[in-house]
Amino acid sequence: MSNINHPLSYPNTNWGYLIRNNYYDSLDLEFNNIYNLHYGIDVGSNALYLPYPSPPAASMVLNNNSILPNKGSATSGYVYIGISVNNVTKQYYMGYSGNVNVDNNTISAYNGIWINGIQNQHATSNSNTITMVSQPTGSVIRKTQYGIAHSYCVKNMIYGNGPKGPIMGKGTGVMNDSCRAVYVAFSNYPIVNCNNEDSIGRGFEFFGKQTQASTQWQQNSMTANLKGFVLNMTIIQTQGSYLSAMDNAWMPPPLYWTGSNFGTFVHDTLIGSTRPYSAAHSPFYEYGALGSPYYPPNNISNPTGSQYSMPSTIYTSISQAYACSIKLHKISPTVVQQHEAVAADSLGLGTVDPLGAWMSQFGLWQELQTDSEMVDSSAMLLDFDSLATHSRFAYLTRIENNLAHGHYSAAQCLLNNTSLQTATGTTYGTTGAVVEDSSAADSIVYTYLSFYHLYKMYMQD
């Protein structure tokens, strides 16, 4: 179905698509043009369809749609929510496999995209172009507005929104404290990377009264907000690292972010003398000189004392982050995160457990040799792959490949080359990747070499 357009006199309490079901194999709504409707696409589970204790709901694709208030010469009309995916049945999850993809849509609305309660699937809102329109004065519907909101999700992603134009506020009405460009609440393992927003009351807000575990908030840009970043009674843990900055930018620096225009705002609470949600629990690593767009300016908190500041909660990194690549969302964000953690030795195993670090990175190297899409999914993994070509990971793999193809003479030449059996040590890349080829792993390497000798002798007998 496409090109849905109701006359402007039609009551704005209707839907382009209204779907209430827990029992489907897949759902694909793409390339639709929807105009002047209260809800563009509204998908949700419904208690009326229960009981289905294990509904077979799988992948959902809501991509490449255009949802706008007007068509042709029309000058009025509105959309309340462009796309919403809402799991309202708390005792059952709406999906059990696949992803919920809401990507590459163009939306002009009071609210752009809302995804709620998706916990057994990976929800993505990537590469969308969203214009937030101010709700009229006296509107009876709620005033809180958002460009993209994810709540009660697990392993969700908001990535690359804004390349064709930022999540943009239209008119002065969205420059108020109830409007958010990106809002993430009560979610674990969210990735909120490489998004641009402009002229909206709050740029990026995290809320939850909990630790939103393994949150990534990196390489986003905030332009002309009342509050660029809001940490609202939640913990998102450390952003960036000593080796690779988080690289979020506050634009335009530095004169805009003064007075009542705050770079960061932390809403904390006091429990005795404890500050459970202060910036100390969610510190930043930044790169560049003070006064550059990468250092958050004009930082406040409520109560005072929980705000971001140098050097206690804003640290200096030695390099910038890897370049944004929209290919990242093609693979589960959790898998990418896990592989990057190994590539960066983020647990510090190279120091405390060099054998464990070596085996973990050797396993990652082997996987990257057979999965080019994984290599392409992250600049850090690409950097690690390049660094490791000079390590003993690559040396052992070359021997294995020659033996597997019956090239025994070439394998023997490599086995005889003792210089290649020497540990290359710790090698650093430009993206935070580090190869830990420690001499502590010599016994492992020699075990592999002994096996290769025996295998070659057996095959040539």
KABEL-V49604 format. One record per residue. RES is the residue in one small letter. D_LAST is the distance of its C-alpha to the last C-alpha in Angstrom with 1 decimal. Layout:
# KABEL-V49604
RES_D_LAST, RES_D_LAST
This chain:
# KABEL-V49604
m_67.8, s_69.0, n_72.1, i_73.9, n_77.3, h_80.4, p_83.8, l_85.0, s_87.6, y_85.0, p_84.8, n_81.9, t_80.7, n_78.1, w_74.4, g_72.3, y_69.6, l_70.3, i_67.4, r_67.6, n_64.8, n_62.0, y_60.3, y_58.4, d_54.8, s_55.3, l_58.2, d_58.3, l_61.5, e_61.1, f_63.1, n_66.5, n_69.7, i_72.0, y_75.4, n_78.2, l_77.0, h_77.1, y_73.4, g_71.0, i_68.1, d_68.4, v_65.6, g_65.8, s_65.2, n_68.3, a_69.3, l_71.0, y_67.6, l_66.5, p_65.3, y_61.7, p_59.7, s_56.5, p_57.6, p_54.7, a_55.9, a_53.0, s_53.0, m_56.2, v_56.6, l_60.0, n_59.4, n_61.2, n_64.6, s_67.9, i_70.5, l_73.8, p_77.4, n_78.9, k_78.4, g_80.1, s_83.5, a_83.7, t_84.4, s_84.4, g_82.3, y_79.6, v_76.3, y_76.1, i_72.3, g_69.9, i_66.9, s_66.7, v_64.0, n_65.3, n_63.9, v_67.1, t_65.8, k_65.0, q_63.5, y_60.9, y_58.8, m_59.3, g_55.7, y_52.4, s_49.8, g_49.6, n_51.8, v_55.5, n_55.7, v_59.1, d_58.2, n_59.8, n_63.2, t_66.6, i_69.2, s_72.8, a_74.2, y_75.8, n_72.3, g_69.1, i_66.2, w_66.1, i_63.1, n_63.7, g_61.8, i_58.4, q_56.0, n_53.1, q_52.5, h_52.2, a_55.5, t_55.7, s_58.7, n_57.2, s_58.7, n_62.1, t_65.4, i_68.2, t_71.9, m_73.8, v_77.4, s_80.1, q_81.6, p_85.3, t_87.9, g_89.1, s_86.0, v_85.8, i_82.0, r_80.2, k_80.2, t_76.8, q_74.6, y_71.0, g_68.8, i_65.6, a_65.6, h_62.7, s_63.7, y_62.0, c_58.6, v_55.1, k_52.4, n_54.9, m_55.1, i_57.9, y_56.4, g_57.4, n_60.9, g_63.2, p_61.4, k_63.9, g_66.7, p_66.8, i_67.9, m_71.4, g_74.8, k_77.6, g_81.0, t_82.3, g_82.1, v_78.4, m_79.0, n_79.9, d_78.3, s_77.5, c_75.2, r_71.4, a_69.0, v_65.9, y_66.3, v_63.6, a_64.7, f_63.1, s_59.6, n_56.2, y_53.4, p_55.5, i_54.5, v_57.6, n_56.4, c_57.5, n_60.8, n_64.1, e_67.6, d_71.1, s_74.7, i_74.2, g_75.8, r_72.6, g_69.3, f_66.6, e_67.5, f_65.4, f_67.2, g_66.2, k_67.5, q_63.9, t_60.7, q_59.1, a_55.6, s_53.2, t_55.7, q_54.9, w_58.0, q_56.9, q_57.9, n_61.0, s_64.3, m_67.7, t_70.8, a_74.4, n_74.4, l_76.8, k_73.8, g_70.5, f_68.3, v_69.5, l_67.9, n_70.0, m_69.6, t_65.8, i_62.7, i_60.0, q_58.2, t_57.1, q_56.9, g_54.7, s_53.2, y_53.5, l_50.7, s_51.9, a_55.5, m_56.7, d_58.6, n_61.3, a_64.3, w_68.0, m_69.8, p_72.1, p_72.0, p_73.9, l_77.5, y_77.2, w_75.9, t_79.2, g_82.0, s_81.2, n_78.0, f_75.3, g_71.7, t_70.7, f_72.6, v_71.4, h_73.2, d_72.7, t_74.7, l_75.8, i_75.0, g_77.0, s_75.7, t_72.3, r_71.3, p_68.4, y_67.9, s_68.7, a_66.7, a_65.1, h_62.9, s_61.8, p_61.6, f_60.8, y_58.6, e_60.1, y_59.5, g_62.1, a_65.6, l_68.3, g_70.4, s_67.4, p_66.9, y_64.0, y_66.1, p_68.2, p_71.9, n_75.0, n_73.4, i_75.4, s_75.1, n_77.2, p_78.0, t_77.9, g_75.3, s_72.2, q_71.8, y_69.0, s_69.6, m_68.0, p_66.5, s_66.4, t_64.9, i_64.0, y_61.2, t_59.9, s_56.4, i_54.7, s_53.6, q_54.5, a_52.6, y_50.1, a_51.7, c_52.7, s_50.5, i_51.7, k_48.2, l_48.0, h_49.6, k_46.9, i_44.7, s_46.0, p_47.9, t_46.6, v_42.9, v_43.8, q_45.8, q_43.0, h_40.5, e_43.1, a_43.7, v_40.1, a_40.1, a_43.4, d_42.4, s_45.8, l_45.4, g_44.9, l_41.6, g_40.5, t_43.2, v_43.3, d_39.7, p_37.4, l_34.2, g_35.7, a_36.7, w_33.3, m_31.5, s_34.4, q_34.2, f_30.4, g_30.8, l_33.7, w_31.7, q_28.9, e_31.6, l_33.4, q_30.4, t_30.5, d_34.3, s_36.3, e_39.5, m_39.2, v_38.8, d_41.9, s_43.9, s_44.7, a_45.2, m_44.0, l_40.6, l_40.4, d_41.3, f_38.7, d_36.0, s_37.0, l_37.2, a_33.8, t_32.1, h_32.6, s_31.3, r_28.0, f_28.1, a_27.4, y_24.9, l_22.6, t_23.2, r_22.2, i_18.8, e_18.4, n_19.6, n_17.3, l_14.2, a_16.0, h_16.6, g_13.1, h_14.8, y_12.2, s_14.3, a_17.3, a_15.8, q_14.9, c_18.5, l_20.0, l_18.1, n_19.6, n_23.0, t_24.8, s_28.1, l_26.8, q_26.1, t_29.8, a_32.0, t_34.4, g_37.1, t_39.6, t_40.3, y_43.3, g_43.9, t_47.2, t_47.4, g_46.8, a_43.0, v_41.3, v_37.7, e_37.1, d_34.0, s_35.0, s_33.5, a_34.0, a_30.9, d_28.7, s_27.3, i_26.2, v_24.6, y_22.7, t_21.5, y_20.2, l_18.5, s_16.8, f_15.5, y_14.3, h_12.4, l_10.7, y_10.1, k_8.7, m_6.2, y_5.4, m_5.8, q_3.8, d_0.0
